[in-house]
Amino acid sequence: YPDNQKMVEEARKRLLQVQEVIAEREYRVGKFYFLKSSYPAAIARLQSLVDRYPLYSKADETLYLLGQSYEGEIAMLRKMDVTERQELERLHKVNEAVLKERKLQRERMISDFAEKAAAAYSKIITRYPAMDRADDARMRLAALHQPIPRPTKAALALNKAEEAGRGEQTMLSKLMSGFAKHPDTSSATKIGAPTLTDPNLVSASDIVQRASRVASGTSTAAGGTGNNSLSVQAVGTSDSQPPQDVPTSFGSGTASNGNNNGANGNSSTPDPNELKPTTSPADSTQAAAPDPNELTPTKSDQPAPPPAQVNELQPGNGGSAAATQDPAATADGQQLADDKDLASSKHKKKKGLHKIIPFN
């Protein structure tokens, strides 16, 4: 019902609240895997979360945990250089050639994981510059010796509007949360469009398989293939084999394998048990008469396609006109935010009892 604007706006807010609850559940599962040092499972959960729910209230925390998971993989790989040599020395089976090859494989994986971690930290700065983890992401990029990006003014204004549209759980609601029959949705934003099309989910097995391909050198960090790529050739198109006719349902074509039951081997004998059509081939080209009792769908019965996901500020939703414009469409949207704007985004408005507490 796109004509009913009030109903559409209410449905949009409700959907944002539902996605906030689902995203919170996925975040807790991903954090559980991270604390258990099951980094492939944590990466799969957290990456799927940021792809499906970009308006989640802990999107910056999710990306930061994603980068930490990649760094956890790097730390485990670096420990293997020492532990593997010690184990082989204990068994008196030290082979320098094998150790060098395995160390080279681990270096490839470390380089790939470092790029993935830097991409997660960079997305915090460019997409969520007004949230708490932006400063931590800059420090992690500096520690990884990666370039630190700078967000645009449009991205900063958009993220500020999203944060301003979020509520806060009161002290009474925190006390009564253990007795509530429904989850808390106060942190859901009221700005932006919810995700209506789910992207492909990332699985832990895909993470492990890709890391194995990177270690063996068959896949680059950008997802390309190396020298061990597979080639696909269509069957029956080579020069050594002549093209073969496709058998038809009327038994008039040639056999596909060349071993026919006919006398000359060029034509197949029709099967007497094969079902024949009741109409001739000439009549099959004519269109059948429409049934007058058949129900035909009207134009209004067809569902409307989902709108394009832009997650921008819309006019009338509390955002400025500059923030509603596409950053790629205007030159002002491409202007980078200065240090003054980034510093002012960290001063959040105090609510509740925090207004009367001077040291908080």
C-alpha positions, 0 to 999 in steps of 0.5 A, a space after each residue: 500500500 504505497 499510497 498510504 504514507 502513514 502506514 508505510 512510515 509505521 511499517 518502516 519503523 517497525 521493520 527497523 526495530 525487528 532488524 535491530 533485535 535480529 542483529 543483536 542476536 547475531 552479534 551475540 553469537 559472533 561475539 561468543 565465537 570470538 571469545 572462544 577463539 573460533 575465528 572462522 565462525 566469528 568472521 562468518 557471523 559478523 561479516 554476514 551481520 554488517 552486510 545484512 543490517 548496516 543500520 544496527 546500533 552496534 555496527 561499529 562494534 561489529 566491524 571492530 570485532 571483525 577486524 579483531 577476529 582477523 588479527 586473532 588469526 594472524 596471531 595464531 599463524 605467527 605462533 605456529 612458526 615457533 611451535 612447529 619447529 619445536 615439535 619437529 626438533 623434538 621428533 628429530 624430523 626437522 626439514 628446512 625446505 618443508 619449514 620454509 614452504 609452510 612459513 611462506 604459506 602462512 605469510 600469504 595468509 597473514 597478508 590476506 588477513 591483514 588486508 581484511 582487517 584493515 578493510 573492516 577498520 576503514 569501513 568504521 571510519 568512512 561509514 560510521 565516523 560518529 560512533 565510538 569505535 572510530 578512534 579505535 579503528 584509526 589506532 588499529 590501522 596505524 598499528 597495521 601500517 595501513 593508510 587511515 582514510 578520512 570520511 566525507 561530510 555527507 557520511 558524517 552528517 548521515 551517521 550523526 542523523 542516524 545516531 540522533 534518531 536512536 533512543 536510550 533505555 531508561 533506568 526503570 526500563 533497565 530494571 524491568 527488562 528482566 520481567 519484560 515480555 518483549 525485547 528492548 528496541 529503544 536503540 533502533 534508529 528512526 532514520 534510513 531505510 531497512 534492508 529488504 533484500 538479504 545478501 548471500 550469507 558467509 559461511 565458516 567453511 568458505 572462510 577456511 577454504 579461501 584461506 587454504 587457497 590463499 596459502 597454496 597460492 591459487 587465490 590472490 588477496 583480491 579473490 582472483 585465481 593463480 596459476 592453478 586455475 581450472 578451465 572449462 571446455 564445452 562437450 562436443 565442440 572440439 575438432 576431434 568429435 563431430 557435432 551430434 544432433 539432439 534427439 527429438 521427442 518424436 523420434 525423428 532425430 539421430 541418436 546422441 551416441 552413434 550406436 543406433 538400432 537402425 540398419 545404417 546407424 544414421 537414423 533411430 527407429 521409433 519406439 512403438 510405446 512412445 506417447 504421440 501428441 494428439 495434435 499435428 505439428 502444424 496445429 501446435 503452432 496455433 495458439 489455444 483458445 483462451 478459457 472464458 472461466 480462467 482467472 486472469 490477474 489484474 495489474 494491482 495483484 502484482 507485488 511491487 518490486 522492493 525499492 533500492 536500498 540507499 540508507 540515506 536521509 529522506 526529506 522530512 525525517 529530521 535530516 538536513 537537505 545536504 545529507 539527503 543528497 547522494 554523495 556521488 552526485 554532488 561535489 559537496 558530498 565528496 568533500 572530506 570532513 575536517 578535524 573540527 567536525 570529527 572532534 565535535 561528533 564525539 560530544 554526545 548529548 547527556 540524557 537522564 541522570 547524566 545531566 546532573 553528574 558533572 564528572 560523567 
